[in-house]
Amino acid sequence: MKKSYNYIRLVAWGIIFITFIWAMDRIVRKATAAVPVYQIILEQQIDPTALFYTESEEAVQSERKLIKEHP
Amino acid sequence: MGASGRISFFKTEDGWAIIIGWLILATGSILFITSVPDDYNALHEKYNKIMASEGQDAPFKTLLWHRAFQDQQELRSDKTAFGQFLSKLTGKTHNWSINPLFAFYQNGGALESPEQDILIEEQQLISDLEKKWMLAKDKEAAAREAGFENPELNLEAKHAILEWISAEERKDNLIRKRNQSGYNQVPYMMGLFVLLALLFGVGMQVMEGSFFRFFKGFVFIFVLGILSYTLSSQTAMNAIGFGYAAWAIIIGLVISNTVGTPSWVKPAVKTEFFIKTGLVLLGAEILFGKILTIGLPGIFIAWVVTPIVLVTTYWFGQRILGIASKTLNITISADMSVCGVSAAVAVAAACRAKKEELTLAIGLSMIFTSIMMIVLPLFIKWIRMNEVLGGAWIGGTIDATGAVVAAGAFLGDNAMTVAATIKMIQNVLIGVIAFFVAIYFTMKVDRNGKNKLPVTEIWYRFPKFILGFIGASIIFSGLYGLLGKDMGYTVIDNGIVGAFSSDLRGWLFCLAFVSIGLATNFRELKHHFKGGKPLILYLTGQTFNLAFTLLMAYVMFYLVFPEITDMITN
């Protein structure tokens, strides 16, 4: 009984996550116009979740640009 | 070191983290360095000559200069066939919006998003681009005819060229969106699974004689890792900064706190092993040469403010808030003052913090990063703060690098460059801070009341993977110096590190976060949050960080080095 209850809890969490992603997708789509940073992230395809600079193409390119423009 | 010392080194996770990490880095180095096309050196030289000669002739960057710059950017090791293969092998899931299958597989012709509006926008941009290109060409020709002596003509040409570049970037972004070629990530992921299972399995066999038990559990951990990456690459999750680290911990937590972590998975729940190996790989990404990019103002902002904020926050946590766990205190302090998740992971491993403490620090960082990423640039724009100052403020205070880039991009190109560069300089601090935290905890905190520890005891307690981490950083900084900035960009930034080890490090962190979740109990996590002290610590530290970074950025960019601010702005 306890085992099946635990599986129900696991499935419930799965449903919560799917609903969360679905809801956030709706919100972000609607909020894009109002939140300019989201607009930039989506337009320029920036990855704001990059933890470190080597994961971020833009960070590396920015540094490169600075080196080349001001040697 | 005696024979017994050698045996114990090969029987420890620290030892195997160094062996696996360095093996990956050495293999990557050999493969990428030997596969660089022969003409790359000559091409770099050619483009540098064009840029130097154009830079001498004109007081602004000419069209030819920009063309040479753009062509030079394409000289990357990850563009070669071999580089592309390694990049795909270690690659993450692709972005998707509605259909999660697109994270792994997409037929070249079937694109997910509605294309009509993109096509119309692209047509408009192309015609706009042609006009801007012609205008830039005419303006530059006029300025050149006047021998670049007429400041008005020079300024007009400069602005026309910048407008053409920005239009071209917009067009490139659109084309990138439309022209997604088909992909099938599944075989590469299977290859990556085999590679990681073998590397860590051999380590586990030598340490515990448990290759097959590890292998069985690793299948489960790896699948959860893929699931975490898949969820984080959903467009909205990506936009709000809900990354793989958060998903990995949450998925692990939910499983362990509902149905429980299956017993056959437990031999592969090796949080420390994955983290330590990931950190050895991270060492190769910390290149000391990067700190020279924007010179002294950046160094002051990143290297003076950050340690002061770290020590002050730690002191505040101990003395004022009375946080019971020193390891929790230092992990949150480092996470908030340096660069979020990467710093939290490094410092937590250095001071041997508990899994729940690292989870808490990562959670706080992610929540505040996604808020600050939106609020801080809006505030900067609202009060009309200068771009360079705003960029420096963002770079010094927002935790994650990707969020720094996004927030900086909102203010403009210069702000993004300054923000990203200051973050890079700050990132370099991770190794130094982890090293000193390891020393401090070994010699001061973990003494267990003993007055003085013998040197052998200090060595015994010291987390030795830190040496692998620092060693990788020193070797790769030296290699970058040897190759030079151009070939370093080609082979390291966009090869060994950018297309190989950094992605592998991401996977290892992801597997570590899954393991953290699988080994954490909600109740223990709740216990650490008692009285909201970690939240108060983070908020107080971040407030001090915001104030002190802004003050230092103002002093450095306006009072002490105004010429550097002018250089960046012009």
Contacts between the chains, C-beta under 8 A, distances in Angstrom:
chain1	res1	chain2	res2	distance
A	3	B	259	7.7
A	6	B	258	5.0
A	6	B	259	4.6
A	6	B	260	7.2
A	7	B	258	7.6
A	7	B	259	6.0
A	9	B	258	4.3
A	9	B	259	7.8
A	10	B	254	6.7
A	10	B	255	6.9
A	10	B	258	4.3
A	10	B	259	5.2
A	13	B	254	4.5
A	13	B	258	6.6
A	17	B	231	7.3
A	17	B	250	7.8
A	21	B	231	6.8
A	21	B	234	5.7
A	21	B	236	6.9
A	21	B	237	6.4
A	24	B	236	4.5
A	24	B	237	6.7
A	24	B	240	6.4
A	24	B	242	7.7
A	25	B	97	7.2
A	25	B	98	7.9
A	25	B	234	7.0
A	25	B	235	7.0
A	25	B	236	4.1
A	27	B	236	7.4
A	28	B	235	7.4
A	28	B	236	4.0
A	28	B	239	5.0
A	28	B	240	6.4
A	29	B	236	7.3
A	32	B	239	7.8
A	35	B	374	5.9
A	36	B	377	8.0
A	36	B	378	7.6
A	36	B	410	5.6
A	37	B	373	6.0
A	37	B	374	5.0
A	37	B	377	6.3
A	37	B	378	7.9
A	37	B	406	5.7
A	37	B	407	6.3
A	37	B	410	5.1
A	38	B	239	4.9
A	38	B	240	7.7
A	38	B	374	7.8
A	40	B	406	6.2
A	40	B	409	5.0
A	40	B	410	5.4
A	41	B	238	7.3
A	41	B	239	5.0
A	41	B	406	5.1
A	42	B	235	7.1
A	42	B	239	6.0
A	43	B	170	8.0
A	43	B	173	6.2
A	44	B	173	5.8
A	44	B	409	6.3
A	45	B	95	7.9
A	45	B	173	6.5
A	45	B	176	6.7
A	45	B	177	7.3
A	46	B	402	6.7
A	46	B	405	5.6
A	46	B	406	4.8
A	46	B	409	6.4
A	47	B	238	6.6
A	47	B	402	4.9
A	48	B	238	7.1
A	48	B	239	7.3
A	48	B	241	4.5
A	48	B	370	8.0
A	48	B	373	6.1
A	48	B	400	7.1
A	48	B	402	4.3
A	48	B	403	4.6
A	48	B	405	7.3
A	48	B	406	4.4
A	49	B	232	6.1
A	49	B	238	6.3
A	49	B	241	5.5
A	49	B	242	7.3
A	49	B	243	3.1
A	49	B	244	7.0
A	49	B	245	8.0
A	49	B	400	7.0
A	49	B	402	5.4
A	49	B	403	7.8
A	50	B	400	6.8
A	50	B	401	5.3
A	50	B	402	3.1
A	50	B	405	7.5
A	51	B	243	7.3
A	51	B	245	7.1
A	51	B	339	7.8
A	51	B	340	6.8
A	51	B	341	4.9
A	51	B	342	5.0
A	51	B	400	5.7
A	51	B	401	6.6
A	51	B	402	7.3
A	51	B	506	7.6
A	51	B	509	7.4
A	52	B	282	7.0
A	52	B	285	6.0
A	52	B	339	7.3
A	52	B	342	5.1
A	52	B	401	5.6
A	52	B	427	6.3
A	52	B	502	7.1
A	53	B	285	7.5
A	53	B	401	4.7
A	53	B	420	6.9
A	53	B	423	6.3
A	53	B	424	4.8
A	53	B	427	5.6
A	54	B	285	4.5
A	54	B	493	7.3
A	54	B	497	5.3
A	54	B	498	5.7
A	54	B	502	4.2
A	55	B	401	7.0
A	55	B	402	6.9
A	55	B	502	5.8
A	55	B	503	8.0
A	55	B	506	6.5
A	56	B	401	5.1
A	56	B	402	5.0
A	56	B	405	5.4
A	56	B	420	7.4
A	58	B	405	4.6
A	58	B	409	7.2
A	58	B	416	7.1
A	58	B	420	6.8
A	59	B	401	5.6
A	59	B	402	7.9
A	59	B	404	7.6
A	59	B	405	5.3
A	59	B	420	4.0
A	59	B	423	6.8
A	59	B	424	6.5
A	60	B	493	5.4
A	60	B	494	7.6
A	60	B	498	6.8
A	61	B	73	7.3
A	62	B	405	7.4
A	62	B	416	5.7
A	62	B	417	4.3
A	62	B	420	4.2
A	62	B	421	6.6
A	63	B	290	6.9
A	63	B	293	5.6
A	63	B	417	7.6
A	63	B	420	6.5
A	63	B	421	5.5
A	63	B	424	6.1
A	64	B	73	7.1
A	64	B	489	6.2
A	64	B	493	7.8
A	65	B	69	7.8
A	65	B	417	6.3
A	66	B	293	5.8
A	66	B	294	6.6
A	66	B	417	5.3
A	66	B	421	6.2
A	66	B	568	7.6
A	67	B	293	6.3
A	67	B	485	6.2
A	68	B	51	6.7
A	68	B	69	5.7
A	68	B	72	7.8
A	69	B	61	6.7
A	70	B	567	5.5
A	70	B	568	7.5
